[in-house]
Amino acid sequence: MELVLGQFGFVRWWAVLIPQRIWLWGKRVIWLVGDAFAVQAMVTHWGQAIFQDPTWQGRIIGILIRTVRIVIGLFAQGITVLLVIAALAAWYLFPLVALFKVIV
């Protein structure tokens, strides 16, 4: 009976615990990337003047700079999300690939 519980423990570890850790680690990395590019702050202050320049030219420059930072930050976060999803998919697909390599 202990062998069966040990096997279920492994399945639980493989199918539940490690993917949870991968997902939590991925969420932390996604938040770190978002904080590095300050996406939320850029969206919040998008229409405000940058460098204390209240003229219309200063506002246009501020909007352009913040738009570029928002686009780059969202792109970086999107790449990070894809990498986390790829890590989860690799975790689940690796046993199948290994089994296929053993059979073939």
C-alpha angles and dihedrals in degrees: 000000000000091000091057092049089049091052092050089048089056092047090050090049093048099041102034117013102045094043088051090053092047090050094047091048089048092051090052091051091048090052091047091052090048091050092047091058094034091224095166093049091047091052091047094052098032098125098039124103117264125222090015092288108139095181120110090252090054091050092050091049089048092050091048095048093046092046091053091048091048093050093046091046094049090047091051091048091049091052089049092051090051091050092051091049089048090051091052092046091048090050092054097039099045095083091051092050091047091049091049090051090051093049097044 
